């Protein structure tokens, strides 16, 4: 709980697998473009969320079900945090371990993501 999420080469390990759940509009009962992300497996309370008290909003694992908007583009998916007023997830190579962060989308590829099915 509260641990930072780091990026590494995909090796199909258990801690690299995530469950992405599409939100349903409670009024229309139709799917939205909003999703929650949690660590796959039995740990149903480990959700992916921006850190609530750091300026760069490094993602952590926590109990809050943070909501993200996913927008497709030519180069991949843009993942925007609803709680961070639309700041998008990007890869920061300034920190050790290539951490994801949230910030204003500058249109570069560091903001584009692709998901791999297990």
C-alpha positions in Angstrom: 0.0 0.0 0.0 1.3 3.4 -0.9 4.3 2.0 -2.9 5.4 3.8 -6.1 4.9 2.1 -9.5 8.0 1.7 -11.5 8.4 0.7 -15.2 10.6 -2.2 -16.3 11.0 -4.4 -19.4 7.9 -6.6 -19.7 8.6 -10.1 -18.5 5.0 -11.4 -18.0 5.6 -11.2 -14.2 2.6 -11.1 -11.8 3.2 -7.6 -10.7 3.2 -6.4 -14.3 -0.4 -7.5 -14.9 -3.2 -5.1 -14.4 -7.0 -5.3 -14.6 -8.6 -2.4 -16.5 -12.3 -2.0 -15.8 -14.5 0.2 -18.0 -16.9 2.4 -16.0 -20.7 2.3 -16.8 -22.7 5.5 -16.7 -25.2 5.1 -13.8 -27.9 7.1 -15.7 -27.7 5.6 -19.2 -26.2 2.2 -18.2 -23.8 2.6 -21.2 -20.0 2.2 -21.2 -18.0 5.4 -20.9 -14.4 6.3 -21.8 -13.5 6.2 -18.1 -11.6 3.3 -16.5 -10.2 2.1 -13.2 -6.9 0.2 -13.0 -5.9 -2.3 -10.3 -3.2 -4.9 -9.9 -4.4 -8.2 -11.3 -4.9 -11.2 -9.1 -6.5 -11.6 -5.7 -5.2 -8.2 -4.4 -8.5 -6.5 -5.3 -7.7 -3.5 -3.1 -4.4 -2.4 -4.8 -5.5 0.2 -7.3 -3.3 2.4 -9.6 -3.7 6.0 -8.6 -1.8 9.3 -8.7 -0.1 10.1 -5.4 -2.3 12.6 -3.8 0.3 14.8 -2.2 3.3 15.1 -4.5 3.6 17.8 -7.2 4.5 15.4 -10.0 1.8 12.9 -9.0 3.9 9.8 -9.2 1.5 6.8 -9.4 1.2 4.6 -6.3 -0.8 1.5 -5.2 -3.7 2.4 -2.9 -7.2 1.7 -1.9 -8.8 4.6 -3.9 -10.3 3.6 -7.2 -8.9 6.4 -9.3 -10.7 7.1 -12.5 -8.8 7.6 -15.8 -10.0 8.8 -19.3 -8.5 6.9 -22.1 -8.2 8.7 -25.5 -6.9 6.8 -28.6 -4.4 8.5 -30.9 -2.3 7.4 -33.8 0.7 6.6 -31.6 -1.1 4.9 -28.7 -3.4 5.7 -25.9 -3.4 8.9 -23.8 -4.3 8.1 -20.2 -5.7 11.1 -18.3 -6.3 11.3 -14.6 -9.7 12.6 -13.7 -8.6 13.6 -10.2 -5.6 15.5 -11.6 -7.9 17.6 -13.9 -6.9 15.8 -17.1 -3.1 15.6 -16.5 -1.8 12.7 -18.6 0.5 9.9 -17.6 4.0 10.0 -19.1 7.4 8.4 -18.7 9.9 10.4 -16.7 13.5 9.4 -17.6 14.8 12.0 -15.1 14.2 9.7 -12.1 15.8 6.3 -11.5 13.8 3.4 -12.8 11.8 5.3 -15.4 8.9 6.3 -13.3 5.5 7.2 -14.7 4.3 10.7 -13.7 1.3 12.9 -14.5 1.5 16.2 -16.2 0.2 18.4 -19.1 0.3 16.5 -22.4 2.9 18.2 -24.7 2.0 15.9 -27.7 5.2 13.9 -27.4 5.4 10.1 -27.6 6.3 9.9 -23.9 2.5 10.4 -23.2 1.4 7.5 -25.5 0.8 4.0 -24.1 0.0 0.6 -25.6 -1.4 -2.3 -23.6 -0.2 -5.9 -24.2 -2.7 -8.8 -23.6 -1.3 -11.5 -21.4 
